[in-house]
Amino acid sequence: MLNIAHIHPMLVHFPLALLPLVIAAQLLVVFKGDGLFDRSCLSSTAMVLLALAAVAAIFAAVFGDLALDQALTTGVPLASLETHEELGQLTAVVLSTLAAIELWFYRKRHNGLALDWSFLLLGVGTLILLLSTAWFGGQLVYDLGVNVMTTR
């Protein structure tokens, strides 16, 4: 039977893979001279990938909470988990907010080079937050063996 704590690491890889693709696609859109919200094939693809990344981040945060509960029952101290948990929740909120705002601009077909670059910078900032969260999660698994092996 699948351990519920193992679902979290499966889900976190979706935003980690999708957000860099979103940024790359958006960069291509801007360098082609199109607007991020003009509904070209590439800008639409980036929008769908961003929405998928946001949904995956929300599910990863929910299952991360369940994994945290399981880690606590095996004796992992809460202090070891808190930074990753807080960053994970913040990442899910920021990524979802970014996706919601971009979808609103996409729906309204707003355009402008300054607007495009602003959202690209916000995307890069969100990626840095996401990678920081992943780094702390990696420390939990690879340094402490959280939900991988029993603690001593």
Backbone as JSON, one array per atom type, in Angstrom:
{
  "sequence": "MLNIAHIHPMLVHFPLALLPLVIAAQLLVVFKGDGLFDRSCLSSTAMVLLALAAVAAIFAAVFGDLALDQALTTGVPLASLETHEELGQLTAVVLSTLAAIELWFYRKRHNGLALDWSFLLLGVGTLILLLSTAWFGGQLVYDLGVNVMTTR",
  "N": [[0.84, -1.19, 0.0], [0.46, 2.26, -0.7], [2.27, 4.68, 0.98], [0.98, 7.5, 2.53], [2.6, 9.69, 3.02], [4.41, 9.59, 0.99], [3.27, 10.64, -1.23], [3.51, 13.4, -1.29], [6.3, 14.0, -2.09], [6.07, 13.12, -4.71], [4.3, 14.92, -5.89], [5.54, 17.44, -5.64], [7.34, 17.68, -7.67], [6.04, 18.5, -9.95], [5.39, 21.42, -9.94], [8.07, 22.19, -9.79], [9.1, 21.38, -12.23], [7.36, 22.57, -14.06], [7.22, 25.41, -13.64], [9.78, 26.56, -14.44], [9.52, 25.97, -17.18], [7.33, 27.56, -17.85], [8.41, 30.14, -17.46], [10.45, 30.08, -19.39], [8.91, 29.79, -21.74], [7.42, 32.18, -21.62], [9.49, 34.03, -21.83], [10.3, 33.5, -24.46], [7.99, 34.32, -25.8], [8.0, 37.1, -25.27], [10.47, 37.85, -26.42], [9.92, 37.27, -29.04], [8.36, 39.37, -29.64], [5.72, 39.41, -29.08], [2.87, 39.8, -26.88], [2.44, 38.77, -23.46], [-0.18, 38.23, -22.89], [-1.68, 38.01, -25.19], [-2.88, 35.86, -26.33], [-1.58, 34.08, -28.09], [-0.37, 30.96, -29.42], [1.88, 30.07, -27.94], [1.85, 31.79, -25.69], [-0.59, 31.08, -24.6], [-0.08, 28.4, -24.0], [1.88, 28.72, -22.02], [0.31, 29.92, -20.08], [-1.51, 27.88, -19.4], [0.29, 25.98, -18.39], [1.24, 27.39, -16.19], [-1.06, 27.57, -14.62], [-1.43, 24.83, -14.09], [0.91, 24.33, -12.63], [0.39, 25.87, -10.36], [-1.9, 24.6, -9.28], [-0.78, 22.1, -8.74], [1.1, 22.87, -6.82], [-0.56, 23.6, -4.71], [-1.78, 21.12, -4.08], [0.57, 19.76, -3.39], [1.29, 21.14, -1.08], [-0.85, 20.5, 0.61], [-0.61, 17.69, 0.82], [1.92, 17.74, 1.85], [1.48, 18.7, 4.39], [0.17, 16.49, 5.48], [2.27, 14.67, 5.33], [4.02, 15.87, 7.11], [2.64, 15.52, 9.52], [2.85, 12.75, 9.74], [5.62, 12.48, 9.93], [6.08, 13.68, 12.38], [4.93, 11.81, 14.09], [6.79, 9.81, 13.98], [8.86, 10.73, 15.43], [10.38, 12.89, 14.54], [11.61, 16.07, 15.21], [9.57, 18.99, 15.45], [10.75, 21.46, 14.97], [12.67, 20.93, 13.04], [11.18, 20.67, 10.78], [9.69, 22.96, 10.35], [10.62, 25.26, 8.81], [10.64, 24.36, 6.14], [7.95, 23.69, 5.88], [6.63, 26.17, 6.27], [7.72, 27.68, 4.16], [6.8, 26.12, 2.04], [4.0, 26.42, 2.2], [3.84, 29.19, 1.77], [4.93, 29.32, -0.8], [2.97, 27.92, -2.28], [0.8, 29.7, -1.99], [1.85, 32.09, -3.14], [2.48, 31.25, -5.77], [-0.04, 30.43, -6.66], [-1.43, 32.85, -6.47], [0.02, 34.42, -8.3], [-0.6, 32.99, -10.64], [-3.4, 33.34, -10.71], [-3.63, 36.13, -11.01], [-2.25, 36.53, -13.44], [-3.91, 35.02, -15.11], [-6.19, 36.6, -14.98], [-5.31, 38.97, -16.25], [-4.77, 37.83, -18.73], [-7.3, 37.01, -19.52], [-8.5, 39.53, -19.82], [-6.98, 40.5, -21.83], [-4.82, 42.28, -21.57], [-1.99, 44.21, -22.46], [1.45, 45.09, -22.85], [4.81, 46.07, -22.75], [6.18, 46.69, -20.35], [4.46, 45.56, -18.48], [4.63, 42.86, -19.24], [7.38, 42.3, -18.69], [7.35, 42.78, -15.97], [5.76, 40.67, -15.01], [7.35, 38.56, -15.8], [9.59, 38.96, -14.14], [8.34, 38.62, -11.65], [7.69, 35.95, -11.91], [10.25, 34.79, -11.96], [11.11, 35.47, -9.41], [9.26, 33.97, -7.93], [10.07, 31.45, -8.72], [12.58, 31.35, -7.49], [11.78, 31.33, -4.81], [10.39, 28.88, -4.83], [12.5, 27.09, -5.4], [14.06, 27.48, -3.13], [12.37, 26.45, -1.18], [12.33, 23.79, -2.05], [15.0, 23.13, -1.61], [15.22, 23.14, 1.2], [13.43, 21.07, 1.7], [14.79, 18.95, 0.49], [16.97, 18.8, 2.21], [15.69, 17.83, 4.49], [15.0, 15.24, 3.68], [17.41, 14.06, 2.62], [19.43, 14.65, 4.48], [18.3, 14.23, 7.03], [16.65, 12.07, 6.71], [13.87, 12.11, 6.75], [10.69, 10.71, 6.76], [11.67, 8.66, 5.28], [13.38, 6.89, 6.51], [13.42, 5.47, 9.8], [13.82, 7.65, 12.58], [16.58, 8.11, 14.8]],
  "CA": [[0.0, 0.0, 0.0], [1.21, 3.5, -0.82], [2.35, 5.51, 2.17], [0.46, 8.84, 2.22], [3.71, 10.65, 3.08], [5.18, 9.51, -0.26], [2.57, 11.39, -2.29], [4.07, 14.76, -1.31], [7.46, 14.15, -2.99], [5.65, 12.92, -6.11], [3.61, 16.12, -6.36], [6.37, 18.64, -5.66], [8.11, 17.75, -8.9], [5.27, 19.18, -11.01], [5.73, 22.85, -10.02], [9.5, 22.35, -10.04], [9.34, 21.22, -13.67], [6.49, 23.42, -14.88], [7.48, 26.84, -13.53], [10.84, 26.97, -15.37], [8.98, 25.93, -18.55], [6.49, 28.75, -17.99], [9.29, 31.3, -17.61], [11.1, 29.96, -20.69], [7.91, 30.09, -22.77], [7.11, 33.6, -21.56], [10.63, 34.74, -22.4], [10.2, 33.36, -25.92], [6.89, 35.18, -26.26], [8.44, 38.5, -25.22], [11.54, 38.06, -27.4], [9.29, 37.25, -30.37], [7.67, 40.64, -29.83], [4.3, 39.25, -28.73], [2.55, 40.07, -25.49], [2.14, 37.57, -22.67], [-1.62, 38.02, -22.75], [-2.33, 38.22, -26.49], [-3.51, 34.59, -26.71], [-0.88, 33.3, -29.1], [-0.25, 29.55, -29.0], [2.9, 29.95, -26.9], [1.41, 32.47, -24.47], [-1.66, 30.25, -24.04], [0.57, 27.23, -23.4], [2.5, 29.17, -20.77], [-0.76, 30.17, -19.11], [-2.01, 26.57, -18.95], [1.34, 25.38, -17.56], [1.28, 28.13, -14.93], [-2.22, 27.13, -13.84], [-1.14, 23.47, -13.62], [1.93, 24.45, -11.58], [-0.27, 26.4, -9.16], [-2.74, 23.53, -8.72], [0.14, 21.09, -8.19], [1.69, 23.41, -5.6], [-1.58, 23.52, -3.66], [-1.86, 19.72, -3.68], [1.82, 19.41, -2.72], [1.23, 21.72, 0.26], [-1.82, 19.71, 1.38], [0.01, 16.4, 1.14], [3.07, 18.03, 2.7], [0.94, 18.78, 5.74], [-0.05, 15.11, 5.91], [3.59, 14.06, 5.52], [4.55, 16.45, 8.34], [2.0, 14.83, 10.64], [3.43, 11.41, 9.85], [7.0, 12.63, 10.4], [6.03, 13.98, 13.81], [4.63, 10.58, 14.82], [7.99, 8.96, 14.01], [9.84, 11.31, 16.33], [11.12, 14.02, 13.97], [11.21, 17.29, 15.92], [8.86, 19.99, 14.65], [11.67, 22.54, 14.59], [13.37, 20.53, 11.81], [10.23, 20.69, 9.67], [8.94, 24.21, 10.25], [11.05, 26.15, 7.73], [10.15, 23.81, 4.87], [6.49, 23.78, 5.89], [6.24, 27.57, 6.07], [8.07, 28.05, 2.78], [5.9, 25.39, 1.14], [2.69, 27.08, 2.19], [4.03, 30.48, 1.13], [5.12, 29.06, -2.23], [1.66, 27.59, -2.86], [0.01, 30.93, -2.03], [2.44, 33.02, -4.1], [2.32, 30.7, -7.12], [-1.48, 30.49, -7.0], [-1.77, 34.26, -6.67], [0.6, 34.8, -9.58], [-1.4, 32.37, -11.7], [-4.72, 33.98, -10.76], [-3.48, 37.49, -11.56], [-1.92, 36.41, -14.86], [-5.12, 34.58, -15.81], [-7.09, 37.75, -15.09], [-4.77, 39.82, -17.32], [-4.93, 37.07, -19.97], [-8.73, 37.1, -19.87], [-8.79, 40.91, -20.22], [-6.1, 40.77, -22.96], [-3.96, 43.44, -21.32], [-0.66, 44.07, -23.06], [2.42, 46.16, -22.61], [6.14, 45.52, -22.49], [6.48, 46.82, -18.92], [3.63, 44.56, -17.81], [5.23, 41.55, -19.54], [8.61, 42.14, -17.94], [6.99, 42.71, -14.55], [5.33, 39.31, -14.71], [8.53, 37.68, -15.91], [10.37, 39.11, -12.9], [7.58, 37.97, -10.58], [7.86, 34.51, -12.12], [11.61, 34.42, -11.53], [11.09, 35.54, -7.94], [8.51, 32.81, -7.46], [10.94, 30.29, -8.94], [13.6, 31.36, -6.43], [11.07, 30.87, -3.62], [10.13, 27.46, -5.02], [13.77, 26.37, -5.28], [14.44, 27.54, -1.71], [11.52, 25.47, -0.51], [12.81, 22.46, -2.43], [16.28, 22.91, -0.97], [14.95, 22.75, 2.59], [12.83, 19.74, 1.65], [15.87, 18.01, 0.22], [17.73, 18.63, 3.45], [14.93, 16.95, 5.38], [15.05, 13.86, 3.19], [18.76, 13.51, 2.43], [20.26, 14.81, 5.68], [17.65, 13.7, 8.23], [15.91, 10.84, 6.4], [12.46, 12.29, 7.13], [9.72, 9.85, 6.05], [12.39, 7.69, 4.46], [13.81, 5.88, 7.47], [13.07, 5.87, 11.15], [14.83, 8.48, 13.23], [17.23, 7.46, 15.95]],
  "C": [[0.89, 1.25, 0.0], [1.12, 4.3, 0.48], [1.92, 6.93, 1.79], [1.57, 9.89, 2.22], [4.53, 10.64, 1.79], [4.5, 10.23, -1.42], [3.14, 12.8, -2.42], [5.29, 14.88, -2.23], [7.12, 13.89, -4.46], [5.08, 14.22, -6.68], [4.52, 17.32, -6.51], [7.15, 18.77, -6.96], [7.35, 18.43, -10.04], [5.55, 20.68, -11.05], [7.21, 23.08, -10.31], [9.84, 22.2, -11.52], [8.57, 22.25, -14.49], [6.86, 24.9, -14.81], [8.67, 27.29, -14.39], [10.39, 26.93, -16.84], [8.12, 27.15, -18.84], [7.37, 29.97, -18.26], [9.99, 31.26, -18.97], [10.13, 30.3, -21.82], [7.58, 31.57, -22.79], [8.26, 34.45, -22.1], [10.61, 34.67, -23.92], [9.11, 34.25, -26.49], [7.36, 36.64, -26.33], [9.52, 38.76, -26.26], [11.04, 37.97, -28.84], [8.58, 38.55, -30.67], [6.18, 40.55, -29.57], [4.11, 39.62, -27.27], [2.21, 38.79, -24.76], [0.65, 37.23, -22.66], [-2.36, 38.2, -24.07], [-2.93, 36.94, -27.08], [-2.87, 33.91, -27.91], [-0.77, 31.86, -28.56], [0.73, 29.42, -27.84], [2.47, 30.63, -25.61], [0.27, 31.69, -23.8], [-1.1, 28.99, -23.37], [1.2, 27.59, -22.07], [1.45, 29.38, -19.7], [-1.31, 28.86, -18.54], [-0.99, 25.92, -18.02], [1.44, 26.07, -16.2], [0.11, 27.71, -14.03], [-2.0, 25.72, -13.28], [-0.1, 23.49, -12.5], [1.31, 24.92, -10.27], [-1.13, 25.33, -8.49], [-1.86, 22.46, -8.07], [0.78, 21.58, -6.89], [0.71, 23.35, -4.43], [-1.69, 22.08, -3.16], [-0.59, 19.28, -2.95], [1.82, 19.95, -1.29], [0.28, 20.92, 1.16], [-1.2, 18.38, 1.78], [1.29, 16.58, 1.96], [2.65, 18.13, 4.16], [0.7, 17.38, 6.31], [1.28, 14.4, 6.18], [4.24, 14.59, 6.8], [3.95, 15.75, 9.55], [2.6, 13.45, 10.85], [4.86, 11.49, 10.37], [7.03, 12.9, 11.9], [5.76, 12.71, 14.62], [5.82, 9.63, 14.88], [9.1, 9.57, 14.84], [10.68, 12.44, 15.75], [10.68, 15.28, 14.7], [10.59, 18.33, 14.97], [9.78, 21.09, 14.16], [12.4, 22.21, 13.29], [12.48, 20.71, 10.58], [9.63, 22.06, 9.38], [9.33, 25.1, 9.07], [10.51, 25.66, 6.4], [8.63, 23.94, 4.79], [6.03, 25.21, 5.59], [6.55, 28.04, 4.66], [7.15, 27.37, 1.78], [4.53, 26.04, 1.05], [2.78, 28.45, 1.5], [4.17, 30.32, -0.38], [3.79, 28.76, -2.91], [0.79, 28.83, -2.99], [0.54, 31.88, -3.1], [2.23, 32.53, -5.53], [0.86, 30.74, -7.56], [-1.93, 31.92, -7.26], [-1.24, 34.76, -8.0], [-0.22, 34.25, -10.74], [-2.76, 33.05, -11.83], [-4.64, 35.37, -11.39], [-3.16, 37.43, -13.06], [-3.13, 35.93, -15.66], [-6.12, 35.72, -15.98], [-6.62, 38.67, -16.22], [-4.94, 39.14, -18.69], [-6.38, 37.17, -20.46], [-9.1, 38.48, -20.39], [-7.94, 41.35, -21.42], [-5.29, 42.06, -22.78], [-2.59, 43.18, -21.94], [0.18, 45.28, -22.73], [3.75, 45.54, -22.21], [6.5, 45.59, -21.01], [5.7, 45.79, -18.11], [4.22, 43.17, -18.01], [6.48, 41.32, -18.71], [8.36, 42.07, -16.44], [6.59, 41.29, -14.17], [6.47, 38.3, -14.87], [9.38, 37.76, -14.65], [9.66, 38.48, -11.71], [7.7, 36.45, -10.69], [9.22, 34.02, -11.67], [11.71, 34.46, -10.0], [10.37, 34.35, -7.32], [9.33, 31.54, -7.63], [12.02, 30.21, -7.86], [12.99, 30.89, -5.11], [10.83, 29.36, -3.68], [11.4, 26.63, -4.84], [14.29, 26.39, -3.84], [13.65, 26.53, -0.9], [12.01, 24.06, -0.79], [14.14, 22.14, -1.75], [16.1, 22.45, 0.48], [14.29, 21.37, 2.65], [13.86, 18.66, 1.38], [16.72, 17.76, 1.44], [17.0, 17.69, 4.4], [15.08, 15.49, 4.97], [16.48, 13.32, 3.22], [19.65, 13.64, 3.65], [19.64, 14.14, 6.9], [16.87, 12.41, 7.98], [14.43, 10.92, 6.77], [11.55, 11.51, 6.18], [10.39, 8.9, 5.06], [12.84, 6.53, 5.35], [13.43, 6.37, 8.86], [14.19, 6.69, 11.75], [15.39, 7.75, 14.43], [16.88, 8.15, 17.23]]
}
